[in-house]
């Protein structure tokens, strides 16, 4: 049994140690530089106030222009080159309609892409680099509705690369030069993006899953071997607790004992981040239409958009974007300004008072309608962050998702133990069932150490993350050196064979 453990550890290490070292180095970079993305806050900050005087069509006309018979999942009014544009979401498809002419957007030209880019970064020259489907900085599946993408290189101080949607004409990603450079040894390596976009693209997710699974086994077996080889009572003949005379082997053994458990939890939690074999999916998907209380159709939105914008402006609020929202049959225009603040107004035309949050009772009724016949067994209005609802820095994986307070949490008595966390500012909700809450522990907590007392104690969090990451890196690096020497011995010359005797002798008990 011991021999099987030793051999398994040896050959898994030969295959995986460089991978493991790479994960730790790239993980340190990712603490401070995330994969390029355009956050909602950045998107809004570059938009002008909506020009209601240029909006010449209404929702019904815009919907007709899409050519779709079904109702959209989302409706948004934004600006492209200061002109209003409707953007409709149909599943994974985005369709845009010009708010002035009513024409459906079917691809954009080079000149349009350049105009959009210079409107996004004013006073910077732009160079059109062509149209691509995917490149190293656009692997995110969130960009799928916008492909192909137009690339425009900006001559600003950050040397920003902009990506513009061919579907809607919007800037959907910005990648400054410094961000791109760091990402070559950050997210691009950490998430094994070299396997994306080529002949192995279809297997990219499986490569991550099975390499992380193998890395977890390597760490578990290595920790077991390290404990078996350590003399907890007594000493080896040379007086040491470790049997190894060879420096590389001894350092690998000692760092494994100190950092092996952390290495195991980090690699295993990286595996869990991929939701392998759908292990965190309950199979239950609530019907959002029931939460809305209907479809987004013109009959619910009686108040003309120009008048709604005027009401917002009369209150000193300058909308840059407008969204059509339905919650429990109540229609609202949700307005966002350039600073990321939001306001609401009822769209039925009966009350034109601008307000900030949807009533708690309306949100609760919408949630109950969506999850009926299940009923909430507990209700809580969170006034501060806790283990399941908290904010992260914008560059992190989910940091772009705004987590405002207060928020309504409803716990339901259904078979999967559903929790709903509902944002009263927008009506958006997050669904957490038992498996998702388990994922929060096995991935979020173990991988990012996003425990609030620790996150609130920076730079302690930074120091611990860097220290243990460097420990994991050294453990993996020592393993890679040992693996290289083992391969040289196995496939090398007679000189290597003589070295093998010394190498084997160094592993013997003293």
N, C-alpha and C positions, 0 to 999 in steps of 0.2 A: 504493500500500500504506500509506504513512504517513498519507495523508488518511483512509483507512478506519479506521486506528487512532485518529486524532484524533476523528473523528465518533462512533465507537463509545464512546470514553471520555466524550465530551460528553454523549451522550444516556443512556447508562447512569448517569452521574453525576446528571443531572437527575432521574432516576426514583428512584435508590437512596441518595443521600447522607444524607438524613434517617434512613432505615432504619439505615444504617451508624453514624451518630452515636448513635442510640438504643441499638444493640447495645453500643457501648463504654461508655456511661453505665450501662446496666443491668448490664453485666458487672462493673463496679467494685462496685456494690451487692452482687452475688452473691458476691463474695469473702468477705463477712462475714454476709450474711443470705440463707438459702436459702428455697426454696419451703416453705410450711408442711407439716409431716409429723409424725406421731407415731412416734418411733423405738422399736425394741424395748426399749431401756433405759428410755425414758419410760413405755412401756406397763407394763413389769414393776414399775417403781417405785411405781405407783399400785394395785397388786394386794395383797390380804391373803394370808396363808398359806392354802393349800387346806384347806377344812374337810372332812376325810375322814369325819367322823361324819354329815355331811349327804348323802353320796354313797350313794344307795340302789339304783342300777342299775349293771350292769357293761357292758363293751364290747359283748357280744353283744346285750343288750337295747337299748342305744343305737343300734347299727347297724340293728336291726329297726325302730326308730322312724323312721329316715330315710326309709323307703319305697324305698330304692335296692337293686337287685339286685346291682350291681357293688360291688367293694371300694373303699374310699376311697384317695386318694393320700396324705393326711395325716390324723392324728388328734391332737387336742389337748384337754387338760382345763384349763379356766380358771375364773375366778370372775366372776359378774355379781351385784353387790349382795351379795357374800359367799357366794353360793350356787354350788355347782359346776355347770359347764356343759360338755358335750362340743361340740367344733367339728370338723366333718369337711370336708375339702377334696376336691371332685370336679372336677378341672380348674379352670375359672374360676367354679365354684359353691361357696358355703359353706353348710353346713346345720348348725344347732345343735340340740341336744337337752338338755333340762333334766335335770341329774344327780340331782335329788331325785324328780321325778315321772315321768321318762321321756317326757315330752311333747315333740314336735317344735315348735320355735319357728317360728311362721308370722306374722312381723311383730310389732312391739312397739308398745305404746300410748304416748300422750303422757306419762302418769304414769310408765310404766316408763323412758322416756327421761330424764325429769327426775330420777328416783331414781338412775339410773346416773350421770348428770352430777354430782349432788351427792355421790355416793360417790367419784367420781374427783377432784373438787376439794372437799374437806371444808371446811365453814364458809363456803362461798360461796353466795349466793342464785343461783337459776337461773331464766331466762326462756325458755320454749319459743317458738321462732321458726318452727316448721313443718317440713314434710318436703319435701326437694328431691331432684332426681336429680343435678344438677351445678350448681356455682356457681364463682366465680373461684378459690376455694381448694381445689377438689376435682376438678381436671381429671385427676389422676393415674389411669392405667389400673389401678393396683394396688387402687383402691377399687371397681372394677367389681363384684366379687362381693358387695359390701355395699350397693349401691344398691337402693332409695332411701335417703337419709341423713336423719336427724333433726338439725336444728340447734338448739343450746341455747346461749344467751348467758349467761356466768357473770359475776357481779359481784365477781370477785377483783381484786387490784391490777393484774394484767396485762390485764384485760378480755378474757379468753379466750373464743373461740368454739369450742365442741365439736361434733363430728360423730359421730353414733352409728349404727351399722349396723342396718338393719332386718332383716337376715338373722340376725345373731348376738346383737345387743343390746350389743355392745362399743363403747367409745369407740375410733374408728379414726383420728381426726385432731384435733389441737388447733391453733388459730391465734390466738396472742396479738395484741392490737391493734397493738403496735409492729411485729411481723412482717408483719401485713397491710398496714400503711401503707408500709413499705419495699418490699414486693413490688409495689406499683403501679408503681414505677420500677425494679424488679428482675426477678425471674423472670417475672412476668406479662407484662412487655414483651419480655424477652429471648427467650422461647419463643413469642412472637406469640400468646399466649393470647386476645387480643381476637377472634381468628378462631374460637375454640372455643365450642361451645355454641349457635351461631346457625345462620343459613342456610348459612354456609360451613364448618360443622363437618366435613362429609365431605371437604373439600378442605384442611383445616388442615395436615396433614403435607406435602402437595404444595406448599402456599404457602411453608412453611419451606424445603423442599428447593430449590425453584426460585428463591426470592429469595436464598438463600445461594449457589446456583450462579451467579446473575447478579452477586452481590456479589464472588464470586471472580474472575469474568471482568473486572469493573470494576477490581479491584485489580491484576490481572495486566496489563491493557491500560494502566492508569494508570502502573504502574511502568515499562512499556516506553516510554511517551510521555515520562515524566520523564527517563529516561536518554537518549532521543534528543534531547531539547531542551537537555540540559546540555552545555556546552562543556568537555570534559575537557582539551583543549589549546587554548590561545588564549582569546579573549574576544569577546563581541559588541561592536558599535561603541561602546556606552556604557561599556564596560569591565567588564561583569558576566558571570558564568557562566550566568546565567538570562536568557532573552530578554524577560521580562515587566517592563513598567514599572508596571502596575497592581498595587497592594499585595496585593489578594486573590489574584490569579493567582500572584504571586511567592511569597507565603506558602504557597499550596497546593502549588506546585512544590517548594519547599524541604522542607516537612513530608512530602511524598510520597517524596522521595529518602531521608529519614531513617527514616520509619516505614512506608513502603509495603510492605516485605517482611513486617514483623510483622503488618500489616493483612491481607495476603494469607493468611498462615498461620493467623491466627485465624478469618477468615471461612471458609476452606476446611475447617479442622478442625471448625468448627461444622456445616458440611455433612456431613462424615463422621460426626458424632455421630448423625445421623438414619439411618445405615446405608442410604443411598439405593440404590434398586433392588436391595436385599438383597446388596450387593456384598461384605459381610463374612460372609455365611452360606455355610457349606461344603455345606449340604444333608444333613449327617450328624447325626442325633440319637440318642444312645445310649439303650438301653432301661433305664430306672431300675429296673424290676422285676428285671432280672438283677443289678443292683448290690445290691438288697435281698435277693435270693435267695428271693423269694416275695411274697405279698400280706399286707397288714396285716389279719390275721384273728384271732379269739379263740384259735385253737389254738396260736398262737405265744406268747401272753401269758397264761401260767398263773398267775403271781403276782397275787393280788387287789390292786387299786389301793390300798385303805386300808392294807394291810400294807406295800406299797412306800413309801407316804408315811410310815408309822411308822418304817420302817428309815432313811429319810433323816433324819427328825427325831431319831432316836436318835444319829445321827452329828453332831448340831448343825446340820443343814442344813434350812432351812424352805422347802419348795417353794411357789411361787406359781403355777406352771404345770407341767404334765406333758405330754410328747409321747411317742407310740408310735413307736419306731424299729426298723427291720430293716436289718441290714448283713450280707450274705453268709449269710443264714439265721439269724443271731443276733439275738434280740429283746432290746430294751432299753427301759427307761423313762428318758427324759431329763428331768431336773428342773431348773427355773430358779428362782432366788430373786429377791427384790426388788432386789438389787444387781447382777443380771445374771450372777451366777456359775452354773455348771452342775455337775451331778453325774449319774452313771449308775448303774443297777442292772440286772442281768440279769433278764429277765422270765420266764424258764423256771421259776423257783421253786427251782432246785437250789443256787444260791449267792446269798446275800442281802448280799454285801459291797458297800458303796458305793464307787465308784471315780470317777476324774476323766476318764480317756481310754480310748478303744478301742485295742486292741492293733494295732500297725503291720501285722502279718502279716494280720490279718483285713481291714483296709482294703485292703491290696494284693490279696488274693484277690478281694474284692468288685469292685475296679476291673478286674481281669483277666477276671472273669466277664462284666462289662458290655461290654467291648471285644473279647472273643474273636472271631476267632482272633488278633488283634493281641497282641503281647507288649511289656512295658515294656523300652525300650532303655536307660533310665537311671532311677535312683532317687535321691532326695535328701530329706533331712529338714531343712527350713529352720529355722534357729534365729534368724534375723534377716530383716528385710524386704529385698526386692530390687526390681528393675525391674518384675516382673510380679506381685508380691504385696506390698502395702503398705496402710497405713491412711490415711484422710483424716478431716478434721474432720466432726462429725456433721451440720452444716448443708449440706454439699456433696451433690452428686447421689447418690453411692454411699457417703457417709460413715456411713450408718446400718447398713451391713453390717459386722459385727464381724470383724476380721481378727486372729485370735489366733495365737500362736506356742507351740510349734513346729507346723509343718504339713508334710504329706507331699506331695511332688511326684513324679509318675510321668510319664515321657515315653515315648509309645508309637510303634511303627514302622508305624502304619496310614497310609493314603493321604492323610489330611488333617493328619498330624503332630500328633495330639492330645496335649495335656498335661492331667493331672488334678491339681488341688491340693485335698487332702482334709484337713478339719479333724477331728482325732482326738477333740475334745471333744464333737462333735455327730454326726459321720459325714457332714456336708454336704460337697459337693464343688463345685468350679468347673472348668468345661471350657474350655480354651483351645486352639484349633487354630491353624494358621498364619495364617488370615485374622483371627481374633480378636486374635492377637498383633500383627498389622499394624495393626488398629484401635487397639490400645493406644498405638501410636506416633503414628498420624495424627490421633487424637482426643485421648486423654488427655495425651500429652506436649506436643503442639503447642498444644492449647487451654488446658490448665490448668497447664502447665509443672510437672507433678508428677514431677519428677526428684528423687530422694531427697536428694542433696547440697544441692539448692536448697530443698526443703521443710524440711529440717533446719536451714536458715540464716535463719530469720525473725528480724528483719523485712526481710532482704534480698529474700526472695521477694515480700513485700508491696510494697516500694518499686519493684522492677522491674515487677511487674504493673501497678501504678497508673501509673507513669511512661509505659510504652508504651501503656497503654489511653488515657491522656490525649492522647498523641501521635496515636493513631488517631482519637480524638474530634475533635481540632483539625483534622486532615486532612479528615475528613468534614464538619465544620462549614464550613471554608473552601469546600469543594466545594459545599455546599448554598447558600451565599451567591452563589457564581458561577452556580449553576444558576438561582437566583431572578432574578438580573440578566439572564441569558440569556433567560428566559421573558418578562420585562418588555419586553425589546428586541424579541423576536419578535412578541409579541401586544399591545404597548403603543401609545402615541400617537405623533404626529410628534415630540414632545419626546423620547420614548424612542428614536426613530429617529436623532435627532441624537446622542443619547448612545451609540448603537451604533457610530457612526463612531469615537468616542474609544475605545470598548471594543475594537473590532477593531484600531485603530491600536496599542493598548497590547500586543497579542499579537504584533506584528510584530518581526522581528529588529532589534536596535539597530545 
